[in-house]
């Protein structure tokens, strides 16, 4: 009797797992489709991409500011400007990430400002092409600048529909 009970329990468990796996593999209505151009999904994805780029840039700028502070402490005063630009850029990016992620009504204002801050910070960091950290920061700033500029187009499209 114990053997049958164990077999029955094991069989039930296999069926339950298989059922859950089958349910999980079936896409929910509409989720298996690519967003249509101009759709709400595409608009939402643009907001998500921008918020992520801003968050990523904020972290890299914070790391670069720490790097610059060490450089200044080691007597390399030429890093003082990038220390300040990275700190300011990180603050712009952090604010932009929060506002854009929640779809705030001032997303256009912060994206415009963030794009400009990233452009300036990227330019300042590019003055040190042989420094890996500065190069990485400049690259991340350029990526964020591009996403913010793209976001401005989506914000404008959203405003047109109202």
N, C-alpha and C positions, 0 to 999 in steps of 0.2 A: 504494500500500500504506500509506503514511504517513497519508493521509486516512482510510482505513478504521480504522486503529489509533486515531487521535485520536477518530473518531466512536464507536468501540466503548468507549474509555476514558471519554469524556464520558457516554455512555449508562449505563455501569456506575455512574458517580459519581452520576448523577441517580437511578437506581434505589436505590442505597444510601442517599442522603439521604431519599428518599421513604419508604423502609422505616423508617428511624430516626424520621422524623416521625410515621409511622403508629403505631409502637410507643409513642412518647412521648404521643400523644393518647389512647391507650386507658387508662382509669383502672385502676389495680390493684384487685384484689378488695376490695370493701368501702370503698374510698376515695371512691367517687362517692355514697355515702349520707351523709345527715345523721346526726350522732350521736343515738341515742335518749336520751330524758330519763333521767338517772340512770346512763347508761352510763359505761364506763371512759374513752371518748374525751371525753365531756363533762367528766368529772372532770379529765382531763389538760389539757384546754383551759382550765379554770378556774385550774389551777396556772400555766399559761403566761401567761395574762392578768395574773394577780397579780404574777408575777415581772417581767413587762415594766413594769407600772405602778410597781412599787417601783424598778426600775432608772431609769425616766424621772424619777421624783420625786427620786431621789438626785442625779441630774445637775442638775436645776433648783434643788434646795436648795443644792448646792455653788456654783452660779452666783450664787444669791441671797446666800449667805454672803459671797462675794467683793464683791458689790455693797454689802452692809451694811458690810463692813470699809472700803470706800472712803468711805461716808457718815460713818462714825465718824471716819475720818482727816480728813475735811473739817469736823469739829466737830459733827456731828449725833449726839450721844450717845444719842438715843432709839433708834438702830438697834443699840445694843449687845446688847439682849435678843434681837432677831431674828437677829443674827449668831450668837449661841450656839444659839438654837433651830434655825436652819437647819443648822448644823454637826451637832448631835445628831440631827436628823431624817434628814439624809443618811446618817449612820452606821447608824441603824436600818433605813433603806430598803435600803442596800447589803447588810446582813446578811440581811434578809428576802428580797431578790432571790436571793441565793445559796442559802439554805436551801430556799426554795419551788421554785426551778428544779430542784433535785436531788430534790425530793419527800421532804425530810428528815422524820424523826419528830417534830421540834420545830416544824414549820410552824405549828401552832396557837399556840404560845407567841410566836413572832416576829411572826406576823400580828396577834395581839392587841396586842402592844407597839407594832408599827409603826403600826397604826391609831390608837392613842392619841397617839403622837408626831406623826403627821400632823395629827391634830385640833388639838393644841396649837400646832404650827408654823403651820398654816393660820390659826388664830385670831390669833396674834401678827402675821402678815404682813397680815392684813385690817385692821389698825390704820392702814395706810398706803394707803388706797384710790386716791390720786392718783399713786402710784408704780407704773409699769408692771411693773417686775421683781417687786415685792412682790405685786402683784395676780396675776401669772402663777404665782408660787410658791404663793400661797394656793390658787389653782385646782388646781394639780397635786397639792398635798397633799390636797385634798378628794377628788380622783379616786382617789388611792392609798388613802386611808382607806376609801373605798367598796369598792374591789377587795379590800382585806384583810378587810373585814367579810364580803364575799361568800365569800371563800376559807375563812373559819372555818366556814361552812355546809357546804362541800364536805369539809373535814377531818372534821367531825362525821359526815357521811354515810359517809365511808370507814371511820371507827371503828365505825359501826353494823354494817357488813358483816363485820367480823372476828369 
